Amino acid sequence: MNRLHPRIRLLWIGRSLLTAAIFAGIAFGVGRVVDPAWLPAWAPLAVFVAFGGLGATFAVLRYRSWRFEVREDSLYLERGVLTRVRTVVPFVRIQHVDTSRSPTERLAGLASTVVYTAGSRGADVSVPGLTPGDADDLRERLKRLAIRSEGEDAV
């Protein structure tokens, strides 16, 4: 089973700290505008520490649980912290494969491979936290395997 690049943890931790800062800002704003007597002055800091700590812990656990593997006839994904999700994408269901790099992924030198499948809306899967070279290699490998399986599955 393949693991994601360790730098993805930094992106996930950064997102959780940004979310914690937003919640702390809301707590600060409520303290300034409404000025409830029950809200102590240190509440925004406590909100930031609580949400930031939980988010960082969740990011590390998420990284530890994320794995993927290209099998003989399918792409297998395993992920999830609270709810474990195991996804099998048969190559015959793959419509097309992309690589994408968000601004934060570019900053960290990472990329994602997105696999679009036939079927219901929301059936697409993404493999985040790959180096750009690994994402391109995975895209090309999945493309070749999908084309090959299409010929084998023809009626």
N, C-alpha and C positions, 0 to 999 in steps of 0.2 A: 504494500500500500504506500502511496506517495503522500507526503505531507506538504503543507503550504510553506512558503518562505517565511522565516521567523520575523521579518520586518512587518508582516501584516498585523502582528500584535500591536506594534506601535500605532498603526492607523486606527485600529479598533479602540485602543486605549485613548488616543487623541479625540476620537469622536465621543467617547463616553465623558471625557473631561470637558469637552465643549458643551455637551448636554447638561453636565453638572453646573457649569458656569451660567448657563441660561436659567436653570432653576434657582440658583443662588441669586441671580439678578432679579428674578421675580420676587423672591423672598425679601430682598433688599427694598424693592419698589413698594411692596405691600407694607413693609415696616416704615417707610418714609411717607407714603401717601395716606394710608389708613391709620397708622400708628396705634395698633391694638396694644393694650396693656399686657396681654398674655404672650406677646412675641418678644423674646429677649433680643438684645442688640447683636449677640453672637449667632443668631439663627442662620443668616446667610452663609456664614463660614461652616456651620454644622451641616447645612444642606449640601454645600459643595463637597465636603469631606465624605459624607454618607453616599451621595450619588456617584462621586468620582471613584471612591473605593469599591463600591459594588460594581460599577461599570468596568473598572480595570480588572477586577477579579473575574467577571464574566468574560471579558476579552481573552484572558489567559486560558480559561477553561474552554472557550470556544475554539481557540487555536489547537489545544490538545485533542479535541474531539474531531477535528476536520481531517478527512482522508479521502483520497480518490485513487482509482485504479482503472486502467484501460485493460479490459479483459478480452477474451477471444471474440466475443460477439456483442459486447456492450461496454458502456462506461458506468462504473460503479462509484457512487458517492456516499460517504458516511459522515454525518455531522449532527450537531445539536448538543446543548448542555442540559436543559430541563427536559426536552423531548428529543429523543434520538430519532433521526431520520436516516433511512437507508434508501437510496434511489438507484434504480437500474434503468439506464437508457439504452435500449437495443439500437444498434447501428442502423437498422432498417427504418427506425422512427425519426432519425435525424434529418431535418430539412436543410439547415445550413449552420455554419459555425463561424463566430466572429471572435476577434480579440478586441478588448477595450481597455482604455487607460484614462481614468478620471484624473482631474488635476492633482488630487492628493496622492493617487497611485503614481503619477509621473514624478511627483516630488520625492516619493520613497523609492523610485526605481522599480515599481511593480506593475503588473497588468493582470487582467482577468480574461478567461476564455468563456464565451457564452455559447451554449448549445441550444439551438431552437429545434423543437420537436414537433412532429405531427400530433394532432390531438387537440384537447381542450385548451382554452386560454389559460395561461399561467403554468403551462407544462414545461416551460423553458428552464434550464438549469445553468448555473454559473459556477466556475471554479476560480475563486479569487486568490490573491496572494502568490502569483507566479512571477518569475522574472520575465521581462519581455521576450527573451529568447525561448524560454520554456513555454510561454503562452502561445507563441507562434508555432513551435514544434508540436504542441498538443493539438492546435487547430488543424495543422496540415495532416497529422496522423489520423485524427478523427474524420477529416474530410475523405482521405484515401479509404479508410475502413468503411465509411458510409457508402461510398461509391461502389466498392467491391461487394458489400452486402446487398446492395440494390439489385445487382445482376444475379446474385444467388437466390434472391427472394422472388424474382420475376416469375409470372405464371405462364 
